[in-house]
């Protein structure tokens, strides 16, 4: 790569470092556009072989001096933020350095500035797409650093050298730092990012489950929103009992001026024992589920219907209304907790449940009595009304299609069409006419099962309204909206469904194990590792005891003794079959003579004569026996004789 290509890469890397700022909106788009336009102009001049100085050097230096005073004005008046003003300053410095590089070498400073822009970009980025961006920028940065190191070395040594390829080295550094980061991530201390305090989405286009009231005086417009609200995982045995999911978030039980409002406000702490906050009494089949929820209304919890216990939330409050719960903690984007669900639940305390104050007209009363027939049981009455509304009335997905203001009486007596809020409000009105306590519940319904990970994904577009009827002990769920027209029933192709599931699985892993992996998860991980290590030690100890008991039993001792005896026999046989040369060589080694591969026995004997003549005199007949055995045309059994004589020599010594 030549010098021009390196310069173009450095300019492109600096421009790329600022791209996430468009999404995170840390600063406005105007200075970002100005920065990229200026850098693009510089790059165009470099590509065409001209100087990068778009603006004359003297003018640019004057602008640099003036920007020192402009920074104060920017921070105090224009941006009103030191962070935004500092980011503007770094962008200006990047442009200034790119132009000034024509006069003097500024590679190190330019890499530092590009890194500062990169840090400002990713500081508030939380989406998983930031990961490939970080890896790409890291690769380019390492490659530039390797080139800079080579250039500095050449200048220091005042010698010319061919620059080696840097792609493999840069890739090695990126992979190495990535692996180190993955290994250290679970144990790094968790510090809250001051630049990401958390944002709450606008509620202007929201519908059921997100609004403070259901106002039938205004035309409502439901805009589909695929933002994930919650992910719920439960065992296969629980799916048949607790699906379709209903996440309860708001309760409307007061009617006023053609509006359904929430009940009186209150703040009641829920007692927590061993990390579990019990909010109801369970009855019947019960199972646990894990929830990852995104906060969309303060820190309110959207609990599945049937929840009687919340586990893993430090403090739960019944707030702001009765039967609605909030996590008392620092505002964040996501929370992970477990819930215990039961087939039916009843309140912990005896409640006085009044009839709603909906003004029942004679026509609505007559309709309610007609639908109830001769039934006197409130639950059977509710079932008949639910069946009638879900089969005889027309469902409209978007209330804007109605085209005009419509009351609940209009829905029941004349229009016979509407969206889920009208169905729920109509059923509550009919139950009120029968003097049965009922209320509207807003939240989210259904969700889609992710076949890859086994959890249900609930999105904002799954907002829904249903009804709860009081049976004297607790609230029971009814839904008059036609079942096949409720949220979550839209069909998609197989490939699209699996692509969506894969995308959500990746986002779930990122949200759960990266963004929300906090101190509690670290403690749980450490406890799990400690528990596994302890279990391994206990298992090893028990295994050692069992092995020792088996080894020291009579049968195993006899087997071991047999193997030892067999081994000794093999050793003795091998010793007796050792060649005469090996016997002589070993004896000479004990005398300090090392017989090498190219040394003969005569040469070894001469060396022994020189150092130890007495031993050599006694050893000479044995050498003669060896040579007779080796070179005689007649077979001579000298090995045993040599063995005996060597033994005698060893004893006499």
Steps between C-alpha positions, in 0.01 A plus 500: 500500500652832392493832687191629318303185579602529865382860511167411340451218750573734792248754371237229445562359849452844657175551307378153596570568869230769502225300325327365819445860613220526243315218676581574864421871443757607756541814290282652232530392138614842368858494637527133404404575142746790491775271631435226243472749214835657595669160537352379170640810325844430649482135393401598146804726473729224630353246256568737209859553617458857628576654838248434779482873579145590402541824697833688501724421795501854639122525496465160666735599782301817557182292520673273752582793728147638464347162585650515850266791578215348297517184713391695809209655308404160359496333842310783672258625234477288185529136611454570872696183562870456567485151347352622172735800486802276564388265223470797261853605600644153431332494157653839418843379616471195271434722197779740601753219539405343166578831324810578708651159413613656171750717694617266775459144609207452742424130469508427875282799589253413224464143624439632851232739372331224299499285814340782701224531239454123510464501881246783481305301241481170687460648850122518459454220244324195644382310190680182401595649161767699683700177539610456134560875489741475795681200346538673162627822655741305720641315198560826309648667808744215563606502136568874516695457825715225346577727202582789734731280707684384187535857376639623833750211510624578149548868586678413824746262332539725191475191282257386236302181556210332327183523710359154570128427443293617795163333440588176679662679794205739537258209486703320768487803728125543448430131568728504804342806656154361424578171675651684798193724518267199494696330779517811719144621438328285767733624776537868411331736751164636386492881484187678385554698180425867580438567131217245477243590766228314312226631276126447504320483170237752406145398577333719240437216259468229761185313575373256754738407776696825474248781552367641827140493379271369228345813354211426266453874438801500271578290199791270583760392249697181559840501328671157478821499702728194497699612805550207737325554834569167668644155450352219707644149531311213661530124497319289243264362765388855589424625149163324476383658828634856477473588133397709322695743714333805649732762648300724730607865511200727560155467660206725411211491747356853514273647230468875452400715200519213252848412628625200691749603768723316741407454864626698799875536539693321771846391607529176694829313544485125438670292765803312366629175647811327370494714187134418418213750519161329538213698346218241504395160634548215250251225430534199273778423252800734532832542324781753474595714202788734420433850369718757328301823482566838346377793708252709301306674780742594774605180675157336482500121480285332235432175683337196336144434612513236773816634663499458876871553572776719353857377550819695442372857536653674805180681598151482349229757568129486425504826308348715355169310524371192673616174336763686294862454605817703461866418557662744739841545342713733292344569165644280227398350170472130588434282802525124549294315758309177561130457574302219658165449326193304608189384315290725724600766751316682777589824680713482813251718685123508501388774263181694472434514128234751395300498179641736238327834462409456133156662441286208386217598267175298478599371154834370625330345806252321277780374276697372801202310642423352161857376455518361855183301446404319817855476633563637849866398537713807412764285328243332275344837424843634405567197279173551309571871445857425394381243246233732359731799449780291349270334244236761416703822493755611239858568602686801351880490552547878486241726669576770243299292251180578690525856376307671779454530874312202646377425852486159665119501466539571129732201473259266683168616358566637152847467343590147617859559388816635657844410625602316818439795734136523389455125544644516853306814593179352360536183708572702815187708434287185461646342818435825686138482388485156666654641823820298456838669569708520183786712371705560185859379498756645260824331412642267240365175361639193330850553377682264267692190600864512393567141383877541538510604865159397632382836633203716406568842349244769585515827306325835526280409208357223722324761718153381593207552738296231674266464798529372856185396687491454879355168617501577873852367560712646225508645150443265205606578145260530205571627150202593277724593205479231225785255568623481141523882476698565817866611482755241395281316249663641187653222292841520333705268282724234650826663392388840622391354833835329556692809388302706749561240771874498429516879509313514829715222648816696429345816644383307807850366565644850459238657728514228766868412524666826391282804571328373814771270636536670836634444849225251582593289196867516599416378849283222355779400259758495780266296720437254217872460430568456872222242525627307200857502634377379838294224337803394295715481814233304686460267204877453472519422872220244480654348189837476675338327796321252277819435305701452820242257636515301178881507483550378855251214471641144501404431141671810365809440717533150353463639150765766566734238651456284192586793270808582710620137490442481127693823452793375706514180297506700178776720641716203599453338161596825330807535721618150418451559129705819493788482244858458620599837352238676712620320815860606435402857410303543823791371708743732322264790569525425873875521461480841339543390138219605268479274195378712211326383181830495303724354776603133504557290809878493432508881499301506822742250657799717398337800666432291812868388506606864495282602794448181704759234407407252775135488400602482132712191567202319652269629228713393201395128503136606482569706189663194346190289579278767341707509179502121484120495525462773240751397238556123543355280222393259770220596741640578845267556801713767668222732619423310822868464579554872444204577726645284780850648469360854501302422813817368667695811400227720640496312831881504534510873443 
